[in-house]
Amino acid sequence: MQTQNRILDDLAKVASSAMGAAAGMRGEVEARIREQFERIITQMDIVPREEFDAMKAVAVKAREEGEDLAQKVMLLEARLAKLEADANQAPKTSAPKTSAPKKTASKKTD
């Protein structure tokens, strides 16, 4: 019975060291995969998240300003159309005609 316990103890030691080696290999594999991903991402020239967020904020601000300007232009066009309509409907007043002074022709008598 003592020999069976010894064999089981040896098997447990081998299994635990195999598990430790497997855990070490797992860490090594994860590190290698992480390195490969970082190398691939670097080669792909992908924009960092911070730069993307900054450009997104700039784009949102530009879009809002564009919408504000479009609304202002629309209001100005409506105002201009109203002014033109009012100008076309206003009664035309005729300015009094002034006649040019008439020159009297004098006849020369020689």
C-alpha positions, 0 to 999 in steps of 0.5 A, spaced: 500 500 500 505 504 501 508 503 494 501 505 491 501 511 495 508 513 492 507 511 485 500 516 486 505 521 489 510 521 484 504 521 479 501 527 482 508 531 482 509 529 475 502 532 473 503 538 477 509 540 474 506 538 467 501 543 469 506 548 471 509 547 465 503 548 461 501 554 465 508 557 463 507 555 456 500 558 456 503 565 458 509 564 453 504 563 447 499 569 449 505 573 449 507 571 442 500 572 440 500 579 443 507 581 439 504 578 433 498 582 433 502 588 435 506 587 429 500 586 425 497 592 427 503 597 427 504 594 419 497 596 418 498 603 420 491 603 424 489 610 427 490 610 435 483 611 439 485 617 442 486 620 435 480 617 432 476 620 438 479 627 437 477 627 429 470 625 431 469 631 435 472 635 430 467 632 425 461 633 429 463 640 431 464 642 423 457 638 422 453 642 427 457 649 425 455 647 417 447 646 420 447 652 423 450 656 417 445 652 413 439 655 417 442 662 417 442 662 410 435 659 409 433 665 414 436 670 410 434 667 403 427 668 406 428 675 409 431 677 402 425 674 398 420 677 403 423 684 401 423 683 394 416 681 394 414 687 398 419 692 393 415 689 387 408 690 391 409 697 393 406 702 389 410 706 384 410 713 385 412 717 379 417 723 380 414 729 378 417 731 371 421 737 370 421 740 364 428 743 361 428 750 360 427 752 353 432 756 350 429 761 345 432 762 339 434 769 337 434 771 330 440 775 328 439 780 323 444 782 319 
